[in-house]
Amino acid sequence: MKQKKHGSRPFILYPRQSIDSVRQCILENFGSIKYELPFLNALCVEIPEEKVGAIRTNQRIAMMSEDIEVSKLPVETASCQRPFHSPACVPCRRGEGVCLAVIDTGVAPHYDLIRPFNRILHFEDFVNGQKQPYDDDGHGTHVAGIAVGNGYSSGGKYCGTAPGAALVSLKALDGEGNGNASDILAAMQWIYENHRRYHIRVVNLSLGVASSERAQIDPLVIGANALVCAGLCVVAAAGNSGPERKSITSPGTSPLVLTVGSCDQKGSISTFSSRGPTPAGQVKPDVVAPGVDILSLAAQNPKSYIAQTGTSMSSPYVAGLALDYCARCPGAHPLEIKSALMSLAQPLQGIGENDQGCGVLSAEALPNKASG
């Protein structure tokens, strides 16, 4: 985690009018601006402790929230002998022509992403400012492979749910899988500005923070909603805090986001998968998908695979299916994509909506027909 300046506190400010109206106020109060976020009309700033009160009461500021800490959702390295992977029957062209953006710990140049040609279209590092793709944690690489890995290193045996799609990786979490809302929002700003250039249609967020009924402003939800309004389907992990009720993590609490819980290979809801409802009383997750012992790319070796467990794995599984839908229906609105995938889920009998949403969504639910 980046260290904040001594004696200062990080905040996200939402001006009543333009960013310009608040920028000078921050500087006059000896604050510093970390990021400007025009897509939210917001500023990420650091303010001296003694100036926080003055800024909070400034009439030019509509809302103010803490720059909260965000983490990858905890995963377990599988010890089983028969890990699960996407069906080999998935056509290699699924998702062709569209791109997935993953905000995570980065991405390693695994052969399943760069051969026979490089499908990592862009890498942006909000943590260390590096230019070449890397992943010092491994989480982001594993997540990316579940969605867009093409099985190059396994002869097509282990592939993602949209192996024909391209990838944009935005590193906003550090080598321990931790970060903060401001870097996540900066990554969202980048996507907002560049999604047409790279044909990004789906954004995966296998990260989160515990939501609270007391939190009146949720910066991650505001950011995710803005991306949906810009025409992007946002898929988020439900969290690994189950079976407790009201344990869905933000931004999966957003009503516009496609929130994914976890099931095992037999279709049973994973005990760890977070349950709804959200603090606003909405049913969540929207669907559940495979999230136990999922085999995907290992960051340490460009030819190897590793199995991991968590809703972090379920989310990209569904993100790949969303990519395939986008490839088939180029003009589809994000809420149409969300509704269509939810309609394909198979409900489990005797299981509540706040455990499973609409039910289990699998790769076989979409027709086995190459896009285009």
N, C-alpha and C positions, 0 to 999 in steps of 0.2 A: 504494500500500500504506500502511496505517496504521502509524505508527511506535510501537514499543513503548516503554514507560517506560525511562528511562536506568537501567542497572544491574539491570534485571529481565528475567526470561525467561518467555515464555508457555507454558503447559502445559494439558493436559486431564487431569483427575483423575477416577478412577472409585472412589468409596467402597465399602468392604466392605458397609456397611449403608445408611443413609439419607444424603442430602446434608447434613442437619442435623449429622451427626456430624463432618463435615469443615469445614463453613463456619466455625466458630469457630476451628478450628486455623489456617486460612488467615489470618484476621484477626489472630490472635495472633502470627503470623510476618511481619506487615507486608505481607502479600500483598493483592491486590485481586481481586474476582470480576467477570469480564467478562460471563459468561452462566451461568445455571443451566439444565441440560438434563435435566429430569425423565424424558423419554422414554428416556434412556440411563442415568439415575441418575449423572450426571456434572456436573462443574463446569469451565468454562473460566476460567483464572486467570492472573494475572501474579504471579510470586514473585521477591523480591530474590535476586540471584545467590548471596549467602552463606547463604540459607535453603533452597536447593534440596535439599541433602543431608538436612537434617532432615525436610523434607516427604517426600522419597522413601522414607525409612525408617519413616515413621509407620505404625503397625499398622492404623490406620483406613482406609488407602488400599490398594485392591486392585491397581490398575494406574495407570500414569502415562505419558502420551505427549506428545511435542512438538506444539505447535500449528503444524503444517507449512504451508508455502506451497503454494497451489493456483493453477492458471492455466487459462484457456480453452485448448482444444487448438488449436495453430497452424493458421491457415487461410490460403489464398492467394486473392487477388482474381483472378477468371478473366479472361483476355484473349481467350478464344475467341469466335467469332462466333455459335456455336450452343449456348448453354448449355442444360442439361437442366432440366426442371421436371416436376412431377407431372402425370399424364395428365389431359386435360380431361374425360375420361369419369367422373371421380370425382364421385359425387352430392354436391350441396351440403349434404345433411343428414347426411353421414357424421360420426359422433361427436356428434350432437345429444343433449343431455341430460347429458353428462358434461364434466369439466373437466380440463385439463392444468396442472400446476404446473411452471414452468421456473425453475431456480436458475441465474442467469447474470449478465450485465452490465446487466440491466434490459430495458425494452421501450419503444419509441417508439409514440405513438398513430397508427400507420399506418392509412390508410383500410381496408385489408384486415382490420383487427382491430376497428375501431370503427364501420364502416358496413356495412349500413344501420342497425345498432344496435351499441352498444358491448358487445363480448364480453370485454373486460378486466375481470374481476369484482373484482380487487383487485391492488394494487401495494404491496410492502413493501420498504423500502430499509434494508439493514443496513450500508451504507457511508457514506452522507451524511445519512440520516434524512429525505430528501425525501418528500413525500406524493403528488405527482402523478407519473404514469408518465414515465420518460425513459430514455434509453440513450446514455451518453456514449462508448461504444465501438462499438456497432452489432452486436456478435456475438449478443446475446440476442434482438434484434429479428429478425435473419435466421433464427435457430434457431426462434423461435416461428412465423414464417410458413411454414416447411417443414411444420410439423405442423398448424396451425390457420388459416393464411391462407385467406380465401375468394375471392380473385381479384377483389375489387370494383373495383380500379383498372385491371384489364386486361379487364374484361367477362367474367370467369370463366375466362380463358385460363390464368392462372398461379395455381394454388391448392394448398393443402397437402393432406396425406393424410387429414385429418379436419376439413374446412372448416366443419362445423357445431358443433364443440366450443368451449367457453369456455376462458378463459386466466386463470391467476393467475401473476403475475411476481414473483419474489423476487430482488432485486438483492444479490448477495453478492460480486461481482467489481467492481473499480474501472474507471476509464476506460481502463486499459491491459489489461484482462482478467485482472488478478491479484487474489488474495485469500488467505485463510487458512482452515484447517480449522474454526476456531471460528465464523466467520461462516457457512460452509456448514452446519455443524451447527445453528446458531441458526435458519437458514432451514428446515432439516428439522424442528426443534422446532415452528416455526410451522405447518408443513404437518400435522404430527402432531396438533396441537391444533385445526386448522381444516378438515381435509379433509372432514368430514361437512357442515359449513356450506356449503361451496362445491361439494360433490359432486366433489371431486378424486379421480380414480381412477388417474391416471398421473403420474409424476414424471420429467422429463427432465434428465439431467446431462451436458451437452456440455462437461465440464471434467475435470481429472484431475491426478494427480501420479504420478511414476514409482514403481512398487512395488519392494519389496526383500525378498529372502529373509531378510534380517537383521532386518526390522521385525516384532517380535512383536505389536505392537498397531497396527492400522490404523484410525484414527478414522472415516475416510470409509466404510469397509466396515461398521463397526459401526453407523453411522448409517443407511446404506442398508438393511442387514438389518432394522433396527428398523422402518423404513417398510414393508418388505415384510410383516413380521409384523403390522403394523397394517392390512393389507389393500390396500396400494398397489402397483401395478406400477411398478418402477423400471427405467428404460431409460438406459443409459450408453454413451458413446462408448468405443471400444476404445483410442483413442490413435493418434497419427501418427508412431510411431517404428519402423515397419516398414522393410524386411522382416526385421529382427532378431527372433529367437525370444525368448520371455519378455519381450516389450516391452509387454504390456497394462498400461494405467494403472489406478490405483485411482480410483474404486470399481468399475470394470469387472471387477476381479479377483474380486469377490464371486460365490459360486455361486448366490445368489438373484437377482442382477441380470441383466436381459436386455442383454447386451453386444453392441454392433453395430460391425462393421468396415465398410470401404468397398470398393465396386466402381465401375467406370466405366460409361459408357452402353452398352457392349457386353457387360457382365457379367463382365469380367475383374477379378480382385482388384487393388486399387490397391497400388502398390509401397509407399507410405507407411503403409498400414494396419497397425497393430500386430498382432503374432502372439503366440500362446500357446506353451507352456502357462503357466498362472499359477505363482507361486512354490510353491503347494501341489500343482502337477502336474495341475490341471484343464484340460480343453480349453476354450479361448476363442479368438476370439469365439464367440458363440452363432449369429449369422447375419451376413451382410453385406448392405448396401443401398446404393443410389446415393449417392455422396459426392463426385463430381467435377463441377465447373462447375454447381453447383446454384443455380438462380435462385430468389431469395426477396426478402423485404422489405428495403429500405434505410432505415436510421434517420434519415438526413438529410432525406428528402423523403417526405411521407405518401402520395405517389402513385407512387413509383419502386421499381425492383427492382435487385438486384445479384447477380452470380453469385460463389459462393465454393466452396472445396474443402476437404475434410477429413472425418474421422469425426465431427466436430461436426455436420456436415450429415446424415450417415447416421443418427445417433441419433434426431433428431426425426422423420425420415421413418418410422421404425419406431414411434416413440411415437404418431404419428397412427394407425397401424394398430391399435395396442393400444387406443387410445381407441374406435375403431370396434367392436372386439371387445367392449369393456366396455358400449357402448351397446346392442349386440345381446344380450349375456348379462350383465345387471346384477349377478347374484350370483356371477360368476366370481371365483375366488381368483387372486391374482397369479401363482402358479406354474402354474395352469391356463392363464392368458393366455400366459405365456412358452412353455409346452409347445405350445400350439396354433399360435402364430406360427412356432415353430421347425419344426413339422411341415409348414407350408406352403412353407418355403424349398426351392428347387431346387438340389441339390448339383451342383457343377462337377466333371466327370471329371478325374482326375489331379491334383487339388488336395487337399492335406492338411487334416485337420480343424482344425488350429491355424492355418490360413490363412483358412478360410471358415466354420468351425462347421458348421451344417447346410446352408449354401448361401446362394444369393441370394434375398432376400425382396423382392417388388415389390408395388406397390399393386394390381395386377391379380390377386394371389393371393387376395384377399378377394372375396366375391361382390359384384357391383355392385347392391346393394339398399339403399335408404335405411333407416336404423335406425328403430325404432319401428314 
